[in-house]
């Protein structure tokens, strides 16, 4: 009888320890990577601009690639960390986001970052997104319109464009006349 009681006591202790381990694993908050600027040292992946904090949030590193999460317009910057032209484009992209883009509430801004296209990428999600959108030049900015979870219109801007040209193309795409 004494062995049975010890076994039950041991089982109770093991169950409590297992519950604590499981709870710590499940309830452990995941660290969210946030940054003001996605740069060459940022983790590869897919970033979303959050207007309220004016930060870029890493939303995906390991999926089949970017999928629009709501109907509307998206402006997606395909950034290669080893691309000198992308570093020049950054000088126009970030000021565009801060001056014009953040006021376009019906537009989602996304950055897809790899080292060098899909070939050198430490993020399965970013690599797959480069392939899905057939990005062959950098920088590339994709403008997409989504209805009923389907991309109904897409336009690509290849190469470096200055703020005024980027604003003109984005505003025309979403149907706003530039003054």
ABEGO torsion letter per residue (X at the ends): XAAAAAAAAAAAAAAAAAAAAAAAAAABBBBBBBBABBBAABBBEBBBBBAAAGBBBBABABBAEBBBABBEBBBBBBBBAABAAAAAAAAAAAAAAAAAAAABAABBBBBBBBABEAABBABAAAAAAAAAAGBABOBBBBBBBBBGGBBABBBBBBEBBBAAAAAAAAAAAAGBBBX
